């Protein structure tokens, strides 16, 4: 792991100022374009620019402000998409709840400073066909399909391609006892959703407990796969900062312990306090390990938003991530690679699920399709040395989270 640069440290100071009113400690000459570039790859530019103020040279202010304003305009457009979706689904009497992005932004001091991506919403599986038909009527076309969701696309009035992800389950739920307990905690997710009102309209978001659980699942899932950036850390920081230590423990501790996410919540919270200046939570500090927190922080900077700074991270995940357990594999990289390829083979050739003898053919088919994607520039080339070394290093960090190890 590389140590943080002074520009990366300054970015953390700026985020702490934007989110929690900290006074940034910036004493030396700084490469401000490098700070802005890092903020872009971490998907936190509007927050950073707000906190920069007059600390940056005058000739750079307009340039950075223009980029931040473009992100804010995009956020405003996405808010309109959420409000419109609410109107459509309400009229069709389809219960739903927004996941992640806009639900996270609702906890920010200034929601429009939280950079937005697509529109994620969840409906009950029995309503999925109706919701899909509704999107089709509104001019959406279907894109990628995963076990948890289906992507739909259309162009907005500005000509931008907008993605809606229609979920019928929450991502990141493992198999086994921990998964059953997690699913039970999420069973009333739609029924307990709250109406979030903005100046321009409304949409439904999870209540505090469900939002916190989804954030932990989302962050853990992406960290052990492509990786997470500072935006994920900010999402958790502003959320947990709203609670007194007593209130947070009363709402979360018992359930998170039973599903094996309490330690991860403690580590993530302690990291937010140390790096961003969110409210200190003694329950989290008791479980904090300085060396592990430093490794987590460096891993976040190495990844960037969804692993955008390192194209090898998804390849590394194939050697270390056990998706069925929701954590990292303890039995060796070769075994995990075989399990990953078997999963890809079953997706590429569904018949292999019932006829295991077809798995080798599925390997060839899935592997050939991946090679085509590499040739077309749609997937990163495999760099074996970086893949193996990176996977080994990351696995040692993630194993210490004890994800989904139930009590």
Secondary structure, 3 states (H helix, E strand, C coil): CCCCCHHHHHHHHHHHHHHHCCCCCCCCCCCHHHHHHHHHHCCCHHHHHHHHHHHCCHHHHHHHHHHHHHHHHHHHHHHHHHHHHHHHHHHCCCCEEECCHHHHHCCCCCHHHCCCCCEEEEECHHHHHHHHHHHHHCCCEEEEECCCEEEEEEECCCCCEEEEEEECCCCCCCCHHHHHHHHHHHCCCCCCCEEEECCCCEEEECCHHHHHHHHHHHHHHHHCCCCCCHHHHHHHHHHHCCCCHHHHHHHHHHHHHHHCCHHHHHHHHHHHHHHHCCCCCHHHHCCCCHHHHHHHHHHHHHHCHHHCCCCCHHHHHHHHEECCCCEECCCCHHHHHHHHHHHHHHHHCHHHHCCHHHHHHHHHHHHHHHHHHHHCCCCCCCCHHHHHHHHHHHHHHHHCCCCCCCC
